[in-house]
Amino acid sequence: MLQLMMKDFRIQNKKIVIVLVIMAIFMQMSIERDSFIKVGIILALIASLMSINANFNSRQTSDGDQLNLLLSLPIKRKQIIAATYLMIGVWYLIGYILFCITDLLTTFIIQRKSSVDNPFIDVRTFVFGFCLTLILLSIYYVSYYRFNNKSVQMTTQFIWASLMALVPWMKLNPHLDSNQMSLEIILLIAVLVLVIVPITYWRTVQCFEKKDI
C-alpha cells in the first residue's frame, strides 16, 4: 500500500507550481479579513486538485490505460482504493503546510509586516478544510469510478478552479466566526464526514471491483 501512495508523489506534475502561485495570490487577497470557513474552502479545493492531478495524471498515460494498469496489479482492488483515500489526508497536509509557509513569506516579505495575524494557522481552519476535502474527494472518487469518464475529471477541475476564484468575494455573516457558531459548524461537517465518507468508500470499492481488465 505504501508503494501505491508513493506513486502519487512520483507522477505529480508541474501543476504544483501553479497551485503554489494560486496560494500566494489568494493569501494576499484574503489575509486579515477572511473567515476560517472561506480559508478552509480554499484549502479543500487546492488539496482536492492536487489529489486529482496525482491520481489521474494524463501526462503519464491515458485514462483507460492507467485504470487497466491498476487493475492488473497483483494486489487487492480494495487496497488501491484504500491507498487513494489515505492519500487524501497526505495531500491535504502538504497543501496546508505549503499554504502556511507561503502565507508567512507573503506577510513578512511582500507585505513587510512585523507580526502574523491571520486565519490560516488555525485549528478551526485545519479541521474544517480537512473535513470538506474528505467530502469533496469521496464524492468525486465514487463518481469517477462509477462512470469512468474523463469528462468527470475535467468538469470537476474546472468547477473547483472557478470556485477558488470566487471564494475571496464571498460575503459571509460575521456571526459564523463566533466561537459557538464555529464549533457547531465543525461538528456538523464532522457528522457529514462520518456519514458520507464510509458510504462513498464502500460504493467506490464496489464499482472498482466490478471493473474488467
N, CA, C and O of each residue as an XYZ file, in Angstrom:
852
protein
N       0.824     -1.208      0.000
C       0.000      0.000      0.000
C       0.860      1.262      0.000
O       0.505      2.272     -0.607
N       1.999      1.186      0.693
C       2.891      2.340      0.732
C       3.383      2.700     -0.668
O       3.496      3.876     -1.015
N       3.675      1.671     -1.468
C       4.129      1.915     -2.839
C       3.037      2.591     -3.672
O       3.321      3.450     -4.507
N       1.801      2.195     -3.433
C       0.690      2.835     -4.139
C       0.592      4.315     -3.781
O       0.313      5.157     -4.635
N       0.824      4.616     -2.507
C       0.762      6.000     -2.066
C       1.939      6.806     -2.610
O       1.777      7.965     -2.993
N       3.132      6.188     -2.644
C       4.307      6.874     -3.169
C       4.168      7.149     -4.664
O       4.752      8.099     -5.187
N       3.395      6.314     -5.341
C       3.163      6.507     -6.771
C       2.587      7.883     -7.056
O       2.906      8.497     -8.074
N       1.738      8.368     -6.156
C       1.125      9.676     -6.351
C       2.158     10.797     -6.343
O       2.022     11.779     -7.074
N       3.197     10.649     -5.512
C       4.250     11.659     -5.482
C       5.060     11.648     -6.770
O       5.437     12.697     -7.292
N       5.319     10.449     -7.273
C       6.165     10.328     -8.460
C       5.496     10.892     -9.706
O       6.173     11.418    -10.589
N       4.177     10.789     -9.784
C       3.516     11.234    -11.015
C       2.911     12.630    -10.896
O       2.308     13.125    -11.848
N       3.068     13.269     -9.732
C       2.577     14.644     -9.603
C       3.364     15.531    -10.560
O       4.594     15.534    -10.516
N       2.694     16.275    -11.413
C       3.413     17.036    -12.429
C       3.614     18.491    -12.029
O       3.390     18.877    -10.882
N       4.036     19.280    -12.993
C       4.426     20.660    -12.728
C       3.268     21.559    -12.323
O       3.480     22.725    -11.992
N       2.069     21.044    -12.345
C       0.924     21.867    -11.955
C       1.034     22.320    -10.501
O       0.384     23.283    -10.095
N       1.861     21.617     -9.719
C       2.033     22.003     -8.323
C       2.571     23.424     -8.221
O       2.248     24.140     -7.273
N       3.393     23.842     -9.192
C       3.925     25.201     -9.199
C       2.787     26.205     -9.359
O       2.755     27.238     -8.690
N       1.860     25.887    -10.252
C       0.704     26.756    -10.463
C      -0.128     26.840     -9.189
O      -0.630     27.905     -8.832
N      -0.267     25.705     -8.511
C      -1.021     25.679     -7.259
C      -0.387     26.612     -6.237
O      -1.097     27.344     -5.547
N       0.931     26.598     -6.132
C       1.626     27.461     -5.183
C       1.398     28.935     -5.514
O       1.211     29.754     -4.614
N       1.413     29.268     -6.791
C       1.155     30.648     -7.202
C      -0.260     31.060     -6.806
O      -0.482     32.168     -6.318
N      -1.209     30.156     -7.023
C      -2.597     30.429     -6.647
C      -2.704     30.661     -5.148
O      -3.423     31.555     -4.702
N      -1.977     29.844     -4.360
C      -1.985     30.019     -2.910
C      -1.549     31.427     -2.535
O      -2.215     32.097     -1.745
N      -0.429     31.877     -3.101
C       0.104     33.193     -2.761
C      -0.883     34.297     -3.119
O      -1.078     35.237     -2.348
N      -1.503     34.181     -4.287
C      -2.471     35.186     -4.730
C      -3.653     35.268     -3.773
O      -4.066     36.358     -3.375
N      -4.196     34.109     -3.408
C      -5.363     34.107     -2.529
C      -5.021     34.600     -1.130
O      -5.850     35.235     -0.478
N      -3.812     34.314     -0.664
C      -3.444     34.787      0.663
C      -3.343     36.301      0.691
O      -3.767     36.928      1.662
N      -2.791     36.896     -0.352
C      -2.707     38.350     -0.410
C      -4.096     38.981     -0.457
O      -4.309     40.065      0.086
N      -5.022     38.311     -1.095
C      -6.387     38.828     -1.205
C      -7.191     38.595      0.065
O      -8.119     39.346      0.364
N      -6.833     37.551      0.815
C      -7.689     37.121      1.914
C      -7.178     37.482      3.298
O      -7.965     37.512      4.244
N      -5.917     37.751      3.448
C      -5.307     37.897      4.763
C      -5.988     38.992      5.588
O      -6.313     40.063      5.075
N      -6.194     38.705      6.852
C      -6.739     39.597      7.867
C      -8.218     39.934      7.699
O      -8.736     40.790      8.416
N      -8.899     39.284      6.775
C     -10.317     39.613      6.649
C     -11.198     38.398      6.426
O     -12.398     38.457      6.694
N     -10.646     37.317      5.952
C     -11.465     36.150      5.661
C     -11.732     35.310      6.901
O     -10.934     35.294      7.838
N     -12.839     34.628      6.896
C     -13.188     33.741      7.993
C     -12.525     32.393      7.800
O     -11.996     32.094      6.730
N     -12.559     31.587      8.841
C     -11.966     30.258      8.740
C     -12.713     29.406      7.722
O     -12.144     28.477      7.150
N     -13.986     29.720      7.493
C     -14.774     28.965      6.513
C     -14.232     29.195      5.108
O     -14.031     28.240      4.356
N     -13.995     30.448      4.749
C     -13.505     30.757      3.410
C     -12.108     30.200      3.184
O     -11.813     29.658      2.119
N     -11.254     30.335      4.182
C      -9.896     29.803      4.051
C      -9.933     28.282      3.974
O      -9.184     27.674      3.210
N     -10.814     27.667      4.772
C     -10.955     26.212      4.728
C     -11.425     25.724      3.371
O     -10.987     24.676      2.897
N     -12.323     26.489      2.738
C     -12.802     26.127      1.398
C     -11.656     26.178      0.395
O     -11.510     25.277     -0.432
N     -10.841     27.234      0.467
C      -9.697     27.356     -0.442
C      -8.737     26.191     -0.250
O      -8.277     25.595     -1.224
N      -8.433     25.862      1.009
C      -7.537     24.740      1.299
C      -8.089     23.437      0.746
O      -7.356     22.644      0.155
N      -9.383     23.218      0.938
C     -10.008     21.978      0.467
C      -9.958     21.871     -1.049
O      -9.683     20.799     -1.590
N     -10.220     22.972     -1.734
C     -10.202     22.953     -3.192
C      -8.796     22.718     -3.728
O      -8.613     21.976     -4.693
N      -7.800     23.348     -3.103
C      -6.417     23.160     -3.541
C      -5.967     21.725     -3.313
O      -5.382     21.107     -4.203
N      -6.239     21.187     -2.116
C      -5.857     19.804     -1.822
C      -6.564     18.833     -2.759
O      -5.985     17.830     -3.176
N      -7.808     19.133     -3.086
C      -8.568     18.263     -3.987
C      -7.961     18.246     -5.387
O      -7.828     17.189     -6.002
N      -7.594     19.424     -5.881
C      -6.988     19.495     -7.204
C      -5.643     18.779     -7.235
O      -5.300     18.139     -8.229
N      -4.875     18.885     -6.143
C      -3.595     18.177     -6.065
C      -3.814     16.671     -6.095
O      -3.088     15.946     -6.775
N      -4.806     16.208     -5.365
C      -5.087     14.775     -5.299
C      -5.562     14.240     -6.643
O      -5.118     13.181     -7.085
N      -6.463     14.972     -7.290
C      -6.969     14.540     -8.596
C      -5.846     14.516     -9.624
O      -5.752     13.595    -10.436
N      -4.995     15.536     -9.580
C      -3.889     15.609    -10.524
C      -2.937     14.431    -10.350
O      -2.414     13.904    -11.332
N      -2.710     14.016     -9.107
C      -1.796     12.901     -8.847
C      -2.409     11.564     -9.230
O      -1.724     10.695     -9.770
N      -3.687     11.395     -8.954
C      -4.340     10.110     -9.215
C      -4.679      9.895    -10.679
O      -4.668      8.764    -11.163
N      -4.980     10.979    -11.387
C      -5.414     10.843    -12.773
C      -4.610     11.786    -13.654
O      -5.158     12.671    -14.312
N      -3.301     11.576    -13.651
C      -2.383     12.444    -14.384
C      -2.292     12.012    -15.832
O      -1.708     10.971    -16.133
N      -2.854     12.785    -16.718
C      -2.901     12.411    -18.131
C      -1.542     12.481    -18.809
O      -1.395     11.983    -19.925
N      -0.542     13.085    -18.172
C       0.774     13.149    -18.795
C       1.440     11.786    -18.824
O       2.241     11.502    -19.715
N       1.115     10.944    -17.857
C       1.798      9.667    -17.744
C       1.217      8.614    -18.669
O       1.958      7.844    -19.281
N      -0.088      8.575    -18.774
C      -0.744      7.568    -19.591
C      -2.172      7.995    -19.817
O      -2.664      8.902    -19.146
N      -2.832      7.367    -20.735
C      -4.227      7.714    -20.975
C      -5.073      7.249    -19.811
O      -4.658      6.405    -19.017
N      -6.264      7.812    -19.721
C      -7.152      7.496    -18.601
C      -7.457      6.005    -18.536
O      -7.372      5.396    -17.470
N      -7.813      5.413    -19.683
C      -8.137      3.991    -19.699
C      -6.935      3.114    -19.428
O      -7.053      2.106    -18.731
N      -5.762      3.481    -19.971
C      -4.553      2.692    -19.750
C      -4.153      2.694    -18.285
O      -3.726      1.668    -17.755
N      -4.288      3.847    -17.624
C      -3.925      3.915    -16.212
C      -4.852      3.039    -15.376
O      -4.404      2.358    -14.454
N      -6.136      3.057    -15.697
C      -7.084      2.218    -14.973
C      -6.767      0.744    -15.188
O      -6.790     -0.039    -14.238
N      -6.473      0.362    -16.421
C      -6.131     -1.036    -16.711
C      -4.854     -1.456    -15.999
O      -4.732     -2.596    -15.549
N      -3.900     -0.529    -15.898
C      -2.655     -0.829    -15.191
C      -2.924     -1.107    -13.718
O      -2.375     -2.052    -13.151
N      -3.758     -0.294    -13.103
C      -4.108     -0.506    -11.698
C      -4.823     -1.836    -11.501
O      -4.565     -2.559    -10.539
N      -5.725     -2.146    -12.427
C      -6.494     -3.384    -12.309
C      -5.623     -4.622    -12.479
O      -5.953     -5.686    -11.956
N      -4.515     -4.495    -13.203
C      -3.658     -5.650    -13.462
C      -2.633     -5.898    -12.364
O      -1.936     -6.913    -12.388
N      -2.531     -4.987    -11.405
C      -1.549     -5.157    -10.334
C      -1.916     -6.344     -9.442
O      -3.097     -6.602     -9.210
N      -0.899     -7.073     -8.936
C      -1.158     -8.252     -8.090
C      -1.486     -7.889     -6.648
O      -0.879     -8.418     -5.716
N      -2.423     -7.009     -6.467
C      -2.869     -6.617     -5.131
C      -4.387     -6.531     -5.151
O      -5.008     -6.465     -6.212
N      -4.967     -6.533     -3.971
C      -6.415     -6.442     -3.879
C      -6.885     -5.061     -4.316
O      -6.259     -4.045     -4.015
N      -7.981     -5.053     -5.021
C      -8.509     -3.782     -5.507
C      -8.929     -2.870     -4.357
O      -8.866     -1.645     -4.461
N      -9.355     -3.488     -3.269
C      -9.735     -2.689     -2.104
C      -8.535     -1.902     -1.575
O      -8.693     -0.795     -1.061
N      -7.328     -2.478     -1.702
C      -6.128     -1.787     -1.246
C      -5.839     -0.553     -2.093
O      -5.366      0.463     -1.583
N      -6.124     -0.648     -3.380
C      -5.915      0.501     -4.262
C      -6.807      1.666     -3.839
O      -6.361      2.810     -3.765
N      -8.063      1.360     -3.566
C      -8.994      2.407     -3.132
C      -8.612      2.932     -1.752
O      -8.693      4.134     -1.496
N      -8.194      2.028     -0.861
C      -7.786      2.451      0.477
C      -6.599      3.407      0.406
O      -6.561      4.413      1.115
N      -5.626      3.087     -0.458
C      -4.465      3.961     -0.624
C      -4.884      5.323     -1.174
O      -4.357      6.358     -0.766
N      -5.829      5.309     -2.093
C      -6.329      6.558     -2.672
C      -6.976      7.433     -1.603
O      -6.761      8.644     -1.567
N      -7.764      6.816     -0.740
C      -8.429      7.571      0.324
C      -7.436      8.045      1.385
O      -7.583      9.146      1.914
N      -6.431      7.232      1.701
C      -5.419      7.648      2.671
C      -4.625      8.844      2.159
O      -4.229      9.716      2.932
N      -4.400      8.874      0.851
C      -3.641      9.978      0.270
C      -4.400     11.300      0.333
O      -3.805     12.364      0.165
N      -5.695     11.242      0.571
C      -6.450     12.491      0.745
C      -5.856     13.280      1.908
O      -5.618     14.483      1.801
N      -5.620     12.583      3.020
C      -5.041     13.231      4.186
C      -3.635     13.734      3.937
O      -3.268     14.812      4.405
N      -2.841     12.964      3.202
C      -1.463     13.358      2.904
C      -1.438     14.622      2.045
O      -0.701     15.563      2.340
N      -2.236     14.638      0.995
C      -2.262     15.811      0.120
C      -2.794     17.037      0.851
O      -2.327     18.153      0.625
N      -3.778     16.825      1.733
C      -4.296     17.972      2.478
C      -3.223     18.540      3.400
O      -3.062     19.757      3.497
N      -2.488     17.658      4.079
C      -1.439     18.115      4.990
C      -0.353     18.868      4.229
O       0.117     19.912      4.682
N       0.045     18.338      3.072
C       1.053     19.015      2.256
C       0.544     20.384      1.813
O       1.255     21.384      1.906
N      -0.695     20.414      1.331
C      -1.273     21.679      0.896
C      -1.367     22.690      2.024
O      -1.112     23.877      1.821
N      -1.735     22.222      3.222
C      -1.867     23.116      4.371
C      -0.515     23.694      4.781
O      -0.398     24.890      5.050
N       0.511     22.830      4.827
C       1.850     23.290      5.204
C       2.383     24.299      4.193
O       2.908     25.348      4.566
N       2.241     23.969      2.904
C       2.696     24.889      1.868
C       1.925     26.203      1.928
O       2.482     27.278      1.707
N       0.640     26.097      2.230
C      -0.210     27.281      2.345
C       0.302     28.184      3.461
O       0.418     29.396      3.275
N       0.608     27.605      4.616
C       1.083     28.381      5.766
C       2.451     29.003      5.494
O       2.689     30.161      5.834
N       3.354     28.225      4.876
C       4.687     28.741      4.568
C       4.602     29.914      3.598
O       5.233     30.952      3.799
N       3.811     29.731      2.545
C       3.656     30.798      1.559
C       3.004     32.022      2.185
O       3.328     33.156      1.832
N       2.090     31.790      3.110
C       1.423     32.893      3.801
C       2.409     33.694      4.635
O       2.379     34.925      4.635
N       3.287     32.987      5.350
C       4.285     33.671      6.171
C       5.240     34.487      5.304
O       5.580     35.621      5.640
N       5.668     33.901      4.187
C       6.556     34.627      3.279
C       5.866     35.862      2.717
O       6.480     36.920      2.581
N       4.590     35.719      2.395
C       3.826     36.857      1.873
C       3.710     37.960      2.919
O       3.832     39.144      2.606
N       3.473     37.554      4.167
C       3.299     38.526      5.248
C       4.573     39.309      5.527
O       4.546     40.536      5.622
N       5.696     38.594      5.658
C       6.940     39.246      6.070
C       7.711     39.882      4.916
O       8.365     40.908      5.106
N       7.645     39.289      3.723
C       8.458     39.779      2.608
C       7.680     40.729      1.702
O       8.131     41.841      1.425
N       6.509     40.286      1.241
C       5.748     41.106      0.292
C       5.028     42.250      0.997
O       5.106     43.400      0.563
N       4.322     41.933      2.090
C       3.564     42.964      2.793
C       4.394     43.674      3.857
O       3.967     44.687      4.410
N       5.583     43.139      4.142
C       6.522     43.765      5.081
C       5.896     44.047      6.448
O       6.045     45.138      6.999
N       5.209     43.068      6.972
C       4.627     43.199      8.305
C       5.559     42.562      9.324
O       6.337     41.665      9.000
N       5.469     43.036     10.552
C       6.357     42.531     11.598
C       5.718     41.444     12.444
O       6.388     40.830     13.274
N       4.421     41.199     12.241
C       3.730     40.168     13.007
C       2.722     39.460     12.117
O       2.341     39.955     11.056
N       2.300     38.284     12.579
C       1.341     37.489     11.821
C       0.020     37.458     12.567
O      -0.035     37.078     13.737
N      -1.034     37.855     11.891
C      -2.373     37.817     12.478
C      -3.348     37.440     11.371
O      -3.946     38.306     10.732
N      -3.500     36.154     11.156
C      -4.337     35.693     10.049
C      -4.984     34.369     10.407
O      -4.585     33.728     11.379
N      -5.981     33.948      9.632
C      -6.742     32.741      9.955
C      -6.170     31.451      9.390
O      -6.780     30.391      9.536
N      -5.000     31.522      8.740
C      -4.506     30.327      8.073
C      -3.972     29.296      9.066
O      -4.256     28.105      8.941
N      -3.207     29.749     10.041
C      -2.668     28.831     11.043
C      -3.659     28.795     12.201
O      -3.491     29.499     13.197
N      -4.673     27.984     12.063
C      -5.786     27.961     12.999
C      -6.375     26.559     13.019
O      -6.559     25.944     11.968
N      -6.674     26.051     14.219
C      -7.205     24.691     14.341
C      -8.547     24.568     13.631
O      -8.811     23.565     12.968
N      -9.392     25.578     13.767
C     -10.699     25.541     13.107
C     -10.547     25.448     11.594
O     -11.249     24.687     10.928
N      -9.619     26.235     11.069
C      -9.379     26.211      9.624
C      -8.910     24.840      9.175
O      -9.377     24.309      8.167
N      -7.974     24.267      9.938
C      -7.412     22.959      9.574
C      -8.493     21.883      9.568
O      -8.605     21.113      8.614
N      -9.284     21.831     10.631
C     -10.305     20.784     10.754
C     -11.402     20.964      9.713
O     -11.803     20.005      9.055
N     -11.886     22.191      9.566
C     -12.950     22.443      8.588
C     -12.482     22.116      7.174
O     -13.197     21.466      6.411
N     -11.284     22.568      6.830
C     -10.751     22.307      5.498
C     -10.548     20.828      5.235
O     -10.822     20.346      4.136
N     -10.068     20.102      6.245
C      -9.832     18.665      6.080
C     -11.144     17.910      5.886
O     -11.251     17.046      5.016
N     -12.133     18.242      6.701
C     -13.442     17.581      6.568
C     -14.061     17.860      5.205
O     -14.623     16.963      4.577
N     -13.958     19.098      4.754
C     -14.517     19.449      3.452
C     -13.778     18.724      2.329
O     -14.391     18.300      1.350
N     -12.462     18.581      2.474
C     -11.670     17.849      1.481
C     -12.117     16.397      1.395
O     -12.263     15.853      0.301
N     -12.333     15.772      2.538
C     -12.798     14.384      2.563
C     -14.133     14.233      1.845
O     -14.334     13.292      1.077
N     -15.038     15.163      2.100
C     -16.363     15.091      1.477
C     -16.269     15.282     -0.038
O     -16.844     14.508     -0.804
N     -15.543     16.316     -0.463
C     -15.426     16.606     -1.892
C     -14.798     15.448     -2.660
O     -15.307     15.032     -3.701
N     -13.680     14.931     -2.134
C     -12.971     13.883     -2.867
C     -13.681     12.537     -2.800
O     -13.633     11.768     -3.760
N     -14.332     12.243     -1.693
C     -15.042     10.966     -1.614
C     -16.197     10.937     -2.611
O     -16.463      9.907     -3.230
N     -16.881     12.068     -2.765
C     -17.953     12.154     -3.764
C     -17.370     12.090     -5.172
O     -17.935     11.450     -6.059
N     -16.241     12.755     -5.368
C     -15.609     12.733     -6.689
C     -15.168     11.323     -7.068
O     -15.410     10.881     -8.191
N     -14.519     10.612     -6.139
C     -13.998      9.279     -6.450
C     -15.107      8.295     -6.802
O     -14.980      7.520     -7.750
N     -16.185      8.329     -6.043
C     -17.266      7.392     -6.344
C     -17.888      7.721     -7.699
O     -18.312      6.816     -8.419
N     -17.949      8.998     -8.054
C     -18.475      9.380     -9.368
C     -17.522      8.949    -10.474
O     -17.945      8.447    -11.516
N     -16.233      9.151    -10.233
C     -15.240      8.813    -11.259
C     -15.201      7.312    -11.531
O     -15.252      6.888    -12.685
N     -15.111      6.515    -10.478
C     -15.023      5.069    -10.668
C     -16.354      4.467    -11.107
O     -16.394      3.382    -11.687
N     -17.426      5.171    -10.829
C     -18.728      4.677    -11.275
C     -18.889      4.865    -12.779
O     -19.339      3.957    -13.478
N     -18.519      6.046    -13.278
C     -18.737      6.350    -14.690
C     -17.475      6.208    -15.540
O     -17.550      6.076    -16.762
N     -16.295      6.235    -14.868
C     -15.023      6.076    -15.578
C     -14.967      6.980    -16.813
O     -14.710      6.520    -17.925
N     -15.206      8.230    -16.602
C     -15.326      9.164    -17.713
C     -14.354     10.318    -17.517
O     -14.357     10.967    -16.470
N     -13.535     10.572    -18.509
C     -12.566     11.661    -18.430
C     -13.249     13.003    -18.236
O     -12.688     13.910    -17.620
N     -14.455     13.128    -18.759
C     -15.170     14.393    -18.636
C     -15.502     14.703    -17.180
O     -15.606     15.870    -16.802
N     -15.670     13.659    -16.358
C     -15.929     13.867    -14.930
C     -14.753     14.592    -14.299
O     -14.934     15.541    -13.536
N     -13.541     14.138    -14.622
C     -12.338     14.764    -14.086
C     -12.197     16.201    -14.563
O     -11.960     17.104    -13.760
N     -12.340     16.417    -15.863
C     -12.150     17.746    -16.426
C     -13.201     18.730    -15.914
O     -12.882     19.877    -15.600
N     -14.440     18.284    -15.831
C     -15.518     19.145    -15.342
C     -15.295     19.524    -13.885
O     -15.480     20.677    -13.497
N     -14.892     18.535    -13.077
C     -14.650     18.791    -11.656
C     -13.517     19.780    -11.460
O     -13.629     20.701    -10.651
N     -12.423     19.600    -12.197
C     -11.298     20.519    -12.070
C     -11.703     21.938    -12.453
O     -11.289     22.899    -11.804
N     -12.502     22.074    -13.491
C     -12.946     23.400    -13.924
C     -13.840     24.050    -12.870
O     -13.679     25.228    -12.550
N     -14.778     23.278    -12.335
C     -15.704     23.811    -11.331
C     -14.954     24.237    -10.080
O     -15.197     25.321     -9.550
N     -14.035     23.383     -9.598
C     -13.311     23.708     -8.371
C     -12.365     24.881     -8.562
O     -12.198     25.689     -7.649
N     -11.743     24.991     -9.731
C     -10.885     26.140    -10.005
C     -11.717     27.426    -10.037
O     -11.271     28.467     -9.556
N     -12.908     27.352    -10.595
C     -13.806     28.508    -10.640
C     -14.248     28.908     -9.234
O     -14.330     30.093     -8.913
N     -14.531     27.906     -8.403
C     -14.936     28.195     -7.029
C     -13.819     28.887     -6.260
O     -14.079     29.801     -5.477
N     -12.564     28.455     -6.480
C     -11.433     29.093     -5.816
C     -11.347     30.568     -6.183
O     -11.016     31.404     -5.342
N     -11.643     30.881     -7.432
C     -11.586     32.269     -7.884
C     -12.691     33.113     -7.251
O     -12.540     34.325     -7.102
N     -13.797     32.477     -6.879
C     -14.942     33.203     -6.333
C     -14.910     33.333     -4.812
O     -15.529     34.239     -4.255
N     -14.195     32.436     -4.139
C     -14.213     32.400     -2.672
C     -13.844     33.733     -2.027
O     -14.543     34.154     -1.106
N     -12.769     34.432     -2.464
C     -12.403     35.688     -1.791
C     -13.501     36.742     -1.790
O     -13.487     37.650     -0.959
N     -14.450     36.632     -2.708
C     -15.521     37.627     -2.787
C     -16.821     37.159     -2.133
O     -17.845     37.837     -2.214
N     -16.768     36.006     -1.492
C     -17.945     35.522     -0.783
C     -18.255     36.430      0.399
O     -17.346     36.874      1.101
N     -19.507     36.700      0.613
C     -19.933     37.507      1.749
C     -20.591     36.596      2.777
O     -21.691     36.089      2.559
N     -19.908     36.394      3.898
C     -20.432     35.529      4.946
C     -20.815     36.353      6.165
O     -20.220     37.396      6.437
N     -21.792     35.883      6.881
C     -22.215     36.540      8.112
C     -21.090     36.443      9.142
O     -20.654     35.337      9.460
N     -20.601     37.585      9.681
C     -19.524     37.550     10.678
C     -19.868     36.685     11.887
O     -18.979     36.198     12.585
N     -21.156     36.501     12.126
C     -21.595     35.690     13.261
C     -21.119     34.247     13.132
O     -20.982     33.543     14.132
N     -20.869     33.807     11.899
C     -20.423     32.427     11.681
C     -19.041     32.174     12.255
O     -18.668     31.026     12.494
N     -18.270     33.249     12.481
C     -16.923     33.096     13.024
C     -16.888     33.132     14.547
O     -15.818     33.003     15.141
N     -18.035     33.305     15.183
C     -18.061     33.296     16.642
C     -17.707     31.908     17.157
O     -17.882     30.914     16.453
N     -17.215     31.845     18.372
C     -16.768     30.569     18.924
C     -17.875     29.525     18.941
O     -17.643     28.364     18.603
N     -19.083     29.935     19.335
C     -20.192     28.997     19.417
C     -20.592     28.488     18.038
O     -20.769     27.285     17.845
N     -20.735     29.399     17.079
C     -21.143     29.011     15.733
C     -20.072     28.185     15.038
O     -20.386     27.223     14.338
N     -18.800     28.557     15.229
C     -17.730     27.804     14.575
C     -17.678     26.377     15.089
O     -17.406     25.450     14.326
N     -17.940     26.190     16.388
C     -17.975     24.845     16.953
C     -19.120     24.041     16.353
O     -18.953     22.869     16.015
N     -20.283     24.672     16.221
C     -21.440     23.984     15.641
C     -21.197     23.617     14.178
O     -21.578     22.536     13.731
N     -20.561     24.522     13.440
C     -20.269     24.254     12.029
C     -19.304     23.086     11.887
O     -19.502     22.214     11.041
N     -18.265     23.067     12.710
C     -17.281     21.986     12.643
C     -17.909     20.655     13.039
O     -17.628     19.628     12.421
N     -18.758     20.666     14.067
C     -19.438     19.434     14.470
C     -20.356     18.933     13.355
O     -20.445     17.730     13.109
N     -21.033     19.860     12.688
C     -21.931     19.483     11.594
C     -21.168     18.843     10.444
O     -21.576     17.800      9.932
N     -20.064     19.460     10.036
C     -19.322     18.915      8.903
C     -18.622     17.612      9.283
O     -18.405     16.749      8.433
N     -18.267     17.469     10.576
C     -17.671     16.213     11.037
C     -18.690     15.076     10.956
O     -18.353     13.955     10.575
N     -19.936     15.377     11.317
C     -21.005     14.371     11.207
C     -21.217     13.991      9.744
O     -21.400     12.816      9.425
N     -21.193     14.980      8.859
C     -21.343     14.702      7.430
C     -20.228     13.791      6.927
O     -20.466     12.910      6.101
N     -19.022     14.005      7.422
C     -17.891     13.143      7.044
C     -18.141     11.709      7.485
O     -17.916     10.770      6.722
N     -18.608     11.542      8.719
C     -18.859     10.201      9.252
C     -19.960      9.473      8.486
O     -19.994      8.242      8.459
N     -20.849     10.228      7.870
C     -21.936      9.617      7.096
C     -21.533      9.397      5.639
O     -21.713      8.308      5.094
N     -20.987     10.441      5.016
C     -20.721     10.400      3.574
C     -19.515      9.544      3.208
O     -19.589      8.732      2.286
N     -18.408      9.717      3.920
C     -17.164      9.035      3.533
C     -17.274      7.511      3.574
O     -16.888      6.865      2.599
N     -17.783      6.900      4.656
C     -17.903      5.430      4.640
C     -18.796      4.916      3.518
O     -18.495      3.893      2.903
N     -19.896      5.622      3.247
C     -20.814      5.184      2.186
C     -20.147      5.278      0.817
O     -20.212      4.338      0.025
N     -19.507      6.409      0.541
C     -18.863      6.581     -0.761
C     -17.668      5.644     -0.913
O     -17.400      5.152     -2.009
N     -16.950      5.395      0.180
C     -15.813      4.458      0.111
C     -16.309      3.059     -0.246
O     -15.755      2.401     -1.127
N     -17.339      2.619      0.433
C     -17.908      1.293      0.166
C     -18.404      1.199     -1.271
O     -18.200      0.187     -1.941
N     -19.056      2.257     -1.738
C     -19.573      2.251     -3.100
C     -18.435      2.298     -4.125
O     -18.513      1.656     -5.172
N     -17.386      3.056     -3.821
C     -16.236      3.129     -4.717
C     -15.560      1.776     -4.853
O     -15.196      1.368     -5.956
N     -15.392      1.077     -3.733
C     -14.796     -0.266     -3.759
C     -15.652     -1.199     -4.607
O     -15.133     -1.978     -5.407
N     -16.956     -1.116     -4.426
C     -17.864     -1.950     -5.219
C     -17.691     -1.699     -6.718
O     -17.577     -2.639     -7.505
N     -17.673     -0.433     -7.098
C     -17.535     -0.085     -8.520
C     -16.196     -0.547     -9.072
O     -16.121     -1.059    -10.190
N     -15.140     -0.367     -8.287
C     -13.802     -0.715     -8.758
C     -13.623     -2.222     -8.880
O     -12.952     -2.698     -9.796
N     -14.217     -2.968     -7.966
C     -14.084     -4.426     -8.012
C     -14.843     -5.036     -9.182
O     -14.559     -6.164     -9.583
N     -15.799     -4.307     -9.728
C     -16.565     -4.811    -10.870
C     -15.901     -4.500    -12.208
O     -16.331     -4.989    -13.253
N     -14.841     -3.678    -12.168
C     -14.175     -3.311    -13.410
C     -13.450     -4.511    -14.009
O     -12.854     -5.314    -13.289
N     -13.507     -4.623    -15.330
C     -12.794     -5.683    -16.047
C     -11.493     -5.138    -16.609
O     -11.396     -3.964    -16.967
N     -10.485     -6.016    -16.682
C      -9.190     -5.615    -17.234
C      -9.300     -5.547    -18.756
O      -8.322     -5.228    -19.432
